[in-house]
Amino acid sequence: MMAEEGGIGGKRGGPKGKQGTKGQKQIVEENKATIKFYLYVIAGANALYLLPTLFLYWDSFSWVTGCLLGFATLVYLASLQSMRSMARPTYSESGALMDGGIDLNMESGMAEHLKDIVLLTAIVQVISIFSNYFWLLWLLVPGYAFYLLWVNILAPWIFAPAPEVDEKKMKKMERRVGKQRF
C-alpha cells in the first residue's frame, strides 16, 4: 500500500539502480530538439540586441559594435556547426539508423561546453545593449578553458611525482654502468 502511494521505494521514489540508456532514435530526436532550442536562443538574443540597437541607439553604433556583433555571430555559427556535426546520425544503405550521433544532452563533454558558450554569448550580447563593456564578460570563456587545461592536463603533468625505481632495476643498471669499457 505504501509503495502504491509513492512512499519509500514507491513509484515516485526516483530511479533505483543503474540509469537506463537511451535508444539511438531517442538520441536523434533529442539532438534535433536541442539544436532547435539553441537556434531559438540565438534568434531571441539577436532580436533583443538588434531591435533596440538599430532603433534607439543607432547613433552610438560604431565599428567596434559591428565587430563585436560579428564576433558573436561567428561564435554562434561555429558552436552550432560543431553541435550539428557531433549529432549527425549515420544511416545504412537501406535507410536504417545505425548510429544516432553523440548525445548533445550528456552531462559532460564537448557539447556541454558548446552549449555553455552559446548561452554566455547570448547573455553577454543582450546585456551589452546597456554598455559595450559587458562584452568583456566573454573573457570568461578563455579563462575557463585555461582553467580546464590547467586542472586536467598541465598541473597533473608538471606536479606528477617521479616514478619510483625498483631496487632490482637500480642494481641491474649500476652493474651495466660498471661493465662498460671506454
Secondary structure, DSSP 8 states (H G I E B T S, - for coil): -TTTTT-TTSTTS---SS-----HHHHHHHHHHHHHHHHHHHHHHHHHHHHHHHHTSGGG--HHHHHHHHHHHHHHHHHHHHHHHHT--EE-TTS-EEE----TT-SSSHHHHHHHHHHHHHHHHHHTTT-GGGGGGGGHHHHHHHHHHIIIIIHHHHS-------HHHHHHHHHHHHH---
